[in-house]
Amino acid sequence: MQKISLSKELFENILLKKVTILTKENNKYWKKVLLEPKIINNSIEYSIKQFETLSITNGLGKESPSLVIECKKIDYSSSKDCFEFTLGKVVEQKNTNLGEDYKDNLIEQLLKEKEILEDKMNRDHLTNTYNRRKMEDDLKILSRQSNSGFLSAIFIDADRFKGINDTFGHEAGDKVLIYLGEKLMKHAKILNGEVYRYGGEEFLILCFITKKHIVQKLNDLKEDIKSKKIYHPLRDISITVSMGVSFFNDSKDANEMIRKADFGVYRAKNKGRDRIEFV
């Protein structure tokens, strides 16, 4: 078993699994420790000695923190010119009590990382809007809130999107969806809501706003989307959307509210597109 002394920071990072590969520079000491010469066909070749475990310490005294840790393999990295120890599970540890402040900071960091990961899993990879799974989870919560009487669903569908894909290509179609996602997230804040990519070119906004104020804000959204064209070498791409709007108070339940908003889009397209229909 090879003994290695490390700095406090690196020792604690290994203990907490934040570091799983320990590197040591290719110098005379580590060549002597790790390289085993063999004579093969009258020439000397070297292999790297392997250890099942390593003894890792922080300091040299008897009371110094120490670990016995599994060593899965030892390799030489020619690009970094160093030896790499791939570490496994901790077999034994002594005097490794971490300070309470360090523990608190670590817990806070882990919670932040968990929150970031969960948010990433809930977002559509192309538009960065929330995805349909997140919408379904949020809908259950929002429809049970005390202010659910102000909850509304707004379906937004890009007009003639198949024609955009067929004429300009899927890359241009993706640019249109990204553009729509940006505009919808901007206006969702104004509407006191969140935007979700429902599927394909369909988006949904769940928001809390009175019927009195929603009409003008949705007209502003519709006109803002039309205000810019997406550049393409063939010709610039114009974008319009059809919207369907429904209200939780006018529906039996949350699912019916969504169906009614979806039907509103269908009706808007039948009436010529680039319009808003309330159901």
LUMVEX-915689 format. One record per residue (C-alpha): x, y, z; residue number from 1. Coordinates in nm, 4 decimals. Example, Ala and Ser with C-alpha at 12.3 -4.5 7.8 and 13.67 -1.06 7.14 Angstrom:
% LUMVEX-915689
+----------+----------+----------+-----+
|       px |       py |       pz |  nr |
+----------+----------+----------+-----+
|   1.2300 |  -0.4500 |   0.7800 |   1 |
|   1.3670 |  -0.1060 |   0.7140 |   2 |
+----------+----------+----------+-----+
//
This chain:
% LUMVEX-915689
+----------+----------+----------+-----+
|       px |       py |       pz |  nr |
+----------+----------+----------+-----+
|   0.0000 |   0.0000 |   0.0000 |   1 |
|   0.1462 |   0.3330 |  -0.1084 |   2 |
|   0.1332 |   0.6277 |   0.1327 |   3 |
|   0.0654 |   0.9781 |  -0.0057 |   4 |
|   0.0511 |   1.3087 |   0.1883 |   5 |
|  -0.1760 |   1.5793 |   0.0510 |   6 |
|  -0.2876 |   1.9345 |   0.1241 |   7 |
|  -0.5945 |   1.9835 |   0.3453 |   8 |
|  -0.8117 |   2.1027 |   0.0536 |   9 |
|  -0.7231 |   1.8120 |  -0.1753 |  10 |
|  -0.7567 |   1.5621 |   0.1105 |  11 |
|  -1.1092 |   1.6868 |   0.1912 |  12 |
|  -1.2091 |   1.6922 |  -0.1778 |  13 |
|  -1.1069 |   1.3259 |  -0.2087 |  14 |
|  -1.2910 |   1.2391 |   0.1116 |  15 |
|  -1.6068 |   1.4083 |  -0.0227 |  16 |
|  -1.5755 |   1.2428 |  -0.3683 |  17 |
|  -1.5261 |   1.5797 |  -0.5396 |  18 |
|  -1.1936 |   1.4477 |  -0.6720 |  19 |
|  -1.1788 |   1.0908 |  -0.8058 |  20 |
|  -0.8509 |   1.1063 |  -0.9982 |  21 |
|  -0.5333 |   1.1978 |  -0.8119 |  22 |
|  -0.2414 |   1.3145 |  -1.0284 |  23 |
|   0.1305 |   1.3028 |  -0.9549 |  24 |
|   0.3953 |   1.4564 |  -1.1771 |  25 |
|   0.6328 |   1.2375 |  -1.3736 |  26 |
|   0.9476 |   1.2935 |  -1.1658 |  27 |
|   1.2302 |   1.0725 |  -1.0411 |  28 |
|   1.0494 |   0.9798 |  -0.7190 |  29 |
|   0.7294 |   0.8558 |  -0.8825 |  30 |
|   0.9191 |   0.6806 |  -1.1608 |  31 |
|   1.1101 |   0.4890 |  -0.8949 |  32 |
|   0.7913 |   0.4056 |  -0.7005 |  33 |
|   0.5663 |   0.3143 |  -0.9934 |  34 |
|   0.7755 |   0.1863 |  -1.2826 |  35 |
|   0.8742 |  -0.1800 |  -1.2906 |  36 |
|   1.1467 |  -0.2705 |  -1.5447 |  37 |
|   1.1202 |  -0.5964 |  -1.7369 |  38 |
|   1.3588 |  -0.7506 |  -1.9864 |  39 |
|   1.1725 |  -0.8613 |  -2.2973 |  40 |
|   1.3637 |  -0.9829 |  -2.6053 |  41 |
|   1.6892 |  -0.8379 |  -2.4703 |  42 |
|   1.5348 |  -0.4915 |  -2.4236 |  43 |
|   1.4089 |  -0.3171 |  -2.1113 |  44 |
|   1.0410 |  -0.2310 |  -2.0982 |  45 |
|   0.8502 |  -0.0704 |  -1.8131 |  46 |
|   0.5091 |  -0.1444 |  -1.6662 |  47 |
|   0.3229 |   0.0595 |  -1.4062 |  48 |
|   0.2954 |  -0.0978 |  -1.0629 |  49 |
|  -0.0628 |  -0.1250 |  -0.9358 |  50 |
|  -0.1818 |  -0.0859 |  -0.5750 |  51 |
|  -0.5132 |  -0.2172 |  -0.4451 |  52 |
|  -0.5307 |   0.0611 |  -0.1846 |  53 |
|  -0.3610 |   0.3898 |  -0.1024 |  54 |
|  -0.2960 |   0.5476 |   0.2362 |  55 |
|  -0.3688 |   0.9184 |   0.2048 |  56 |
|  -0.2868 |   1.1623 |   0.4838 |  57 |
|  -0.3051 |   1.5312 |   0.5576 |  58 |
|   0.0039 |   1.5890 |   0.7677 |  59 |
|   0.2583 |   1.3560 |   0.9221 |  60 |
|   0.1598 |   1.3222 |   1.2897 |  61 |
|  -0.0315 |   1.0343 |   1.4445 |  62 |
|  -0.3375 |   1.2542 |   1.4935 |  63 |
|  -0.3367 |   1.3745 |   1.1319 |  64 |
|  -0.6440 |   1.2892 |   0.9217 |  65 |
|  -0.5908 |   0.9792 |   0.7091 |  66 |
|  -0.7739 |   0.7600 |   0.4605 |  67 |
|  -0.7291 |   0.4153 |   0.3207 |  68 |
|  -0.8902 |   0.4320 |  -0.0219 |  69 |
|  -0.9375 |   0.1869 |  -0.3060 |  70 |
|  -0.7070 |   0.2435 |  -0.6043 |  71 |
|  -0.8831 |   0.1143 |  -0.9150 |  72 |
|  -0.5919 |   0.1713 |  -1.1512 |  73 |
|  -0.2799 |   0.3777 |  -1.2127 |  74 |
|  -0.2104 |   0.5117 |  -1.5622 |  75 |
|   0.0367 |   0.7454 |  -1.7235 |  76 |
|  -0.1050 |   1.0432 |  -1.9164 |  77 |
|   0.1323 |   1.1403 |  -2.1959 |  78 |
|  -0.0646 |   1.4584 |  -2.2734 |  79 |
|  -0.0296 |   1.5824 |  -1.9129 |  80 |
|   0.3013 |   1.4037 |  -1.8425 |  81 |
|   0.1783 |   1.2729 |  -1.5105 |  82 |
|   0.0628 |   0.9570 |  -1.3352 |  83 |
|  -0.3114 |   0.9310 |  -1.2684 |  84 |
|  -0.4504 |   0.7353 |  -0.9733 |  85 |
|  -0.8181 |   0.6456 |  -1.0233 |  86 |
|  -0.9734 |   0.6344 |  -0.6765 |  87 |
|  -1.2584 |   0.4156 |  -0.5576 |  88 |
|  -1.4412 |   0.3788 |  -0.2281 |  89 |
|  -1.3004 |   0.4803 |   0.1096 |  90 |
|  -1.2058 |   0.1669 |   0.3011 |  91 |
|  -1.1027 |   0.3308 |   0.6291 |  92 |
|  -1.0777 |   0.6825 |   0.7711 |  93 |
|  -0.9296 |   0.8318 |   1.0872 |  94 |
|  -0.9502 |   1.1793 |   1.2410 |  95 |
|  -1.1495 |   1.3100 |   0.9457 |  96 |
|  -1.4052 |   1.5289 |   1.1255 |  97 |
|  -1.4817 |   1.8296 |   0.9071 |  98 |
|  -1.5531 |   2.1697 |   1.0562 |  99 |
|  -1.9219 |   2.2580 |   1.0964 | 100 |
|  -1.8840 |   2.5661 |   0.8750 | 101 |
|  -1.7337 |   2.3517 |   0.6011 | 102 |
|  -2.0219 |   2.1038 |   0.6308 | 103 |
|  -2.2803 |   2.3809 |   0.6144 | 104 |
|  -2.1155 |   2.5320 |   0.3076 | 105 |
|  -2.0976 |   2.1925 |   0.1423 | 106 |
|  -2.4667 |   2.1214 |   0.2085 | 107 |
|  -2.5589 |   2.4628 |   0.0679 | 108 |
|  -2.3473 |   2.3990 |  -0.2426 | 109 |
|  -2.5011 |   2.0547 |  -0.2975 | 110 |
|  -2.8545 |   2.1953 |  -0.2629 | 111 |
|  -2.7761 |   2.4642 |  -0.5225 | 112 |
|  -2.6337 |   2.2039 |  -0.7609 | 113 |
|  -2.9457 |   1.9883 |  -0.7107 | 114 |
|  -3.1700 |   2.2878 |  -0.7831 | 115 |
|  -2.9771 |   2.3727 |  -1.1016 | 116 |
|  -2.9938 |   2.0109 |  -1.2201 | 117 |
|  -3.3692 |   1.9876 |  -1.1544 | 118 |
|  -3.4300 |   2.3131 |  -1.3419 | 119 |
|  -3.2269 |   2.1849 |  -1.6371 | 120 |
|  -3.4284 |   1.8613 |  -1.6456 | 121 |
|  -3.7515 |   2.0637 |  -1.6506 | 122 |
|  -3.6539 |   2.2734 |  -1.9535 | 123 |
|  -3.6857 |   2.2141 |  -2.3254 | 124 |
|  -3.3357 |   2.1702 |  -2.4671 | 125 |
|  -3.4003 |   2.3891 |  -2.7753 | 126 |
|  -3.6044 |   2.6859 |  -2.6536 | 127 |
|  -3.5112 |   2.6848 |  -2.2823 | 128 |
|  -3.8798 |   2.7176 |  -2.1972 | 129 |
|  -4.0204 |   2.4703 |  -1.9481 | 130 |
|  -4.1199 |   2.1314 |  -2.0914 | 131 |
|  -4.4536 |   1.9541 |  -2.0923 | 132 |
|  -4.3731 |   1.7383 |  -1.7914 | 133 |
|  -4.3073 |   2.0509 |  -1.5862 | 134 |
|  -4.6337 |   2.1999 |  -1.7171 | 135 |
|  -4.8317 |   1.8980 |  -1.5993 | 136 |
|  -4.6721 |   1.9156 |  -1.2544 | 137 |
|  -4.7291 |   2.2909 |  -1.2253 | 138 |
|  -5.0878 |   2.2660 |  -1.3469 | 139 |
|  -5.1770 |   2.0333 |  -1.0584 | 140 |
|  -5.0322 |   2.2797 |  -0.8091 | 141 |
|  -5.1669 |   2.6003 |  -0.9651 | 142 |
|  -5.5220 |   2.4676 |  -1.0007 | 143 |
|  -5.5347 |   2.3927 |  -0.6262 | 144 |
|  -5.4154 |   2.7338 |  -0.5103 | 145 |
|  -5.6507 |   2.9751 |  -0.3366 | 146 |
|  -5.6179 |   3.2203 |  -0.6284 | 147 |
|  -5.6964 |   2.9576 |  -0.8947 | 148 |
|  -5.9971 |   3.1669 |  -0.9996 | 149 |
|  -5.7519 |   3.3945 |  -1.1845 | 150 |
|  -5.5725 |   3.1050 |  -1.3599 | 151 |
|  -5.5842 |   3.1038 |  -1.7392 | 152 |
|  -5.4314 |   2.8937 |  -2.0160 | 153 |
|  -5.2990 |   3.0468 |  -2.3379 | 154 |
|  -5.2167 |   2.8138 |  -2.6265 | 155 |
|  -4.9788 |   2.9622 |  -2.8841 | 156 |
|  -4.9197 |   2.7903 |  -3.2192 | 157 |
|  -4.6796 |   2.9144 |  -3.4878 | 158 |
|  -4.8704 |   2.9729 |  -3.8119 | 159 |
|  -4.7714 |   2.7718 |  -4.1213 | 160 |
|  -4.4743 |   2.6192 |  -3.9393 | 161 |
|  -4.4647 |   2.3093 |  -4.1627 | 162 |
|  -4.4281 |   2.5411 |  -4.4623 | 163 |
|  -4.1332 |   2.7131 |  -4.2942 | 164 |
|  -3.9607 |   2.3777 |  -4.2386 | 165 |
|  -4.0362 |   2.2597 |  -4.5929 | 166 |
|  -3.9253 |   2.5842 |  -4.7608 | 167 |
|  -3.6325 |   2.6976 |  -4.5473 | 168 |
|  -3.5194 |   2.3768 |  -4.3744 | 169 |
|  -3.5306 |   2.2466 |  -4.0191 | 170 |
|  -3.2429 |   2.4662 |  -3.9037 | 171 |
|  -3.4499 |   2.7728 |  -3.9899 | 172 |
|  -3.7470 |   2.6089 |  -3.8157 | 173 |
|  -3.5375 |   2.5713 |  -3.5009 | 174 |
|  -3.4423 |   2.9414 |  -3.5180 | 175 |
|  -3.8114 |   3.0297 |  -3.5344 | 176 |
|  -3.8858 |   2.8164 |  -3.2260 | 177 |
|  -3.5959 |   2.9703 |  -3.0341 | 178 |
|  -3.7199 |   3.3185 |  -3.1291 | 179 |
|  -4.0727 |   3.2342 |  -3.0157 | 180 |
|  -3.9419 |   3.0912 |  -2.6892 | 181 |
|  -3.7556 |   3.4164 |  -2.6146 | 182 |
|  -4.0593 |   3.6347 |  -2.6904 | 183 |
|  -4.2956 |   3.4137 |  -2.4905 | 184 |
|  -4.0698 |   3.4028 |  -2.1843 | 185 |
|  -4.0440 |   3.7821 |  -2.1945 | 186 |
|  -4.4215 |   3.8288 |  -2.2085 | 187 |
|  -4.4965 |   3.5463 |  -1.9612 | 188 |
|  -4.3373 |   3.7631 |  -1.6921 | 189 |
|  -4.5705 |   4.0496 |  -1.7863 | 190 |
|  -4.8640 |   3.8073 |  -1.7696 | 191 |
|  -4.7532 |   3.6811 |  -1.4267 | 192 |
|  -4.7017 |   3.3277 |  -1.5575 | 193 |
|  -4.4690 |   3.0674 |  -1.7048 | 194 |
|  -4.4284 |   2.9375 |  -2.0593 | 195 |
|  -4.3970 |   2.5721 |  -2.1603 | 196 |
|  -4.3199 |   2.4021 |  -2.4899 | 197 |
|  -4.6196 |   2.1761 |  -2.5299 | 198 |
|  -4.4929 |   1.9950 |  -2.8397 | 199 |
|  -4.3623 |   2.0780 |  -3.1870 | 200 |
|  -4.4456 |   2.4407 |  -3.2607 | 201 |
|  -4.7039 |   2.4592 |  -2.9783 | 202 |
|  -4.6433 |   2.6544 |  -2.6587 | 203 |
|  -4.8585 |   2.7095 |  -2.3529 | 204 |
|  -4.8596 |   2.9909 |  -2.0990 | 205 |
|  -5.0194 |   2.9343 |  -1.7577 | 206 |
|  -5.0738 |   3.2674 |  -1.5879 | 207 |
|  -5.2694 |   3.4588 |  -1.3258 | 208 |
|  -5.4307 |   3.7659 |  -1.4740 | 209 |
|  -5.7835 |   3.9092 |  -1.4875 | 210 |
|  -5.9933 |   3.8828 |  -1.8041 | 211 |
|  -6.0058 |   4.2613 |  -1.8087 | 212 |
|  -5.6293 |   4.2970 |  -1.8591 | 213 |
|  -5.5428 |   3.9883 |  -2.0635 | 214 |
|  -5.6693 |   4.1051 |  -2.4038 | 215 |
|  -5.4343 |   4.4015 |  -2.4434 | 216 |
|  -5.1350 |   4.2101 |  -2.3096 | 217 |
|  -5.1911 |   3.9241 |  -2.5564 | 218 |
|  -5.2309 |   4.1692 |  -2.8444 | 219 |
|  -4.8986 |   4.3222 |  -2.7400 | 220 |
|  -4.7432 |   3.9737 |  -2.7451 | 221 |
|  -4.8867 |   3.8936 |  -3.0874 | 222 |
|  -4.7605 |   4.2219 |  -3.2348 | 223 |
|  -4.4186 |   4.1861 |  -3.0722 | 224 |
|  -4.3740 |   3.8450 |  -3.2366 | 225 |
|  -4.4629 |   3.9958 |  -3.5767 | 226 |
|  -4.2277 |   4.2903 |  -3.5290 | 227 |
|  -3.9148 |   4.1035 |  -3.6346 | 228 |
|  -3.8328 |   3.8675 |  -3.9210 | 229 |
|  -3.5866 |   3.5787 |  -3.9095 | 230 |
|  -3.3049 |   3.6214 |  -4.1611 | 231 |
|  -3.2620 |   3.3538 |  -4.4287 | 232 |
|  -3.0604 |   3.3687 |  -4.7563 | 233 |
|  -3.3704 |   3.2888 |  -4.9619 | 234 |
|  -3.5786 |   3.5601 |  -4.7965 | 235 |
|  -3.6587 |   3.6798 |  -4.4464 | 236 |
|  -3.9096 |   3.4667 |  -4.2577 | 237 |
|  -4.2219 |   3.6355 |  -4.1223 | 238 |
|  -4.3732 |   3.4860 |  -3.8088 | 239 |
|  -4.7286 |   3.5046 |  -3.6819 | 240 |
|  -4.9081 |   3.3008 |  -3.4187 | 241 |
|  -5.2608 |   3.1875 |  -3.3448 | 242 |
|  -5.3733 |   3.1847 |  -2.9826 | 243 |
|  -5.6482 |   3.0155 |  -2.7863 | 244 |
|  -5.7377 |   3.1352 |  -2.4368 | 245 |
|  -5.9458 |   2.9702 |  -2.1650 | 246 |
|  -6.0083 |   3.0303 |  -1.7962 | 247 |
|  -6.0092 |   2.7920 |  -1.5032 | 248 |
|  -6.3247 |   2.9528 |  -1.3629 | 249 |
|  -6.5110 |   2.8678 |  -1.6827 | 250 |
|  -6.3955 |   2.5036 |  -1.6889 | 251 |
|  -6.4878 |   2.1880 |  -1.4980 | 252 |
|  -6.1244 |   2.1194 |  -1.4181 | 253 |
|  -5.7688 |   2.2000 |  -1.5273 | 254 |
|  -5.7667 |   1.9443 |  -1.8079 | 255 |
|  -6.0792 |   2.0929 |  -1.9630 | 256 |
|  -5.9196 |   2.4374 |  -1.9441 | 257 |
|  -5.6248 |   2.3072 |  -2.1499 | 258 |
|  -5.8544 |   2.1382 |  -2.4045 | 259 |
|  -6.0565 |   2.4553 |  -2.4477 | 260 |
|  -5.7450 |   2.6662 |  -2.5054 | 261 |
|  -5.6262 |   2.4119 |  -2.7632 | 262 |
|  -5.9631 |   2.4317 |  -2.9371 | 263 |
|  -5.9261 |   2.8101 |  -2.9373 | 264 |
|  -5.6109 |   2.7761 |  -3.1475 | 265 |
|  -5.7958 |   2.5488 |  -3.3903 | 266 |
|  -6.0721 |   2.8061 |  -3.4230 | 267 |
|  -5.8221 |   3.0918 |  -3.4680 | 268 |
|  -5.6526 |   2.9091 |  -3.7549 | 269 |
|  -5.9866 |   2.8362 |  -3.9224 | 270 |
|  -6.0688 |   3.2063 |  -3.9067 | 271 |
|  -5.7519 |   3.3067 |  -4.0901 | 272 |
|  -5.4658 |   3.2739 |  -3.8393 | 273 |
|  -5.2738 |   3.5571 |  -3.6664 | 274 |
|  -5.5565 |   3.6078 |  -3.4179 | 275 |
|  -5.6694 |   3.5339 |  -3.0612 | 276 |
|  -5.9770 |   3.3288 |  -2.9774 | 277 |
|  -6.1311 |   3.3085 |  -2.6292 | 278 |
|  -6.3177 |   2.9912 |  -2.5395 | 279 |
+----------+----------+----------+-----+
//
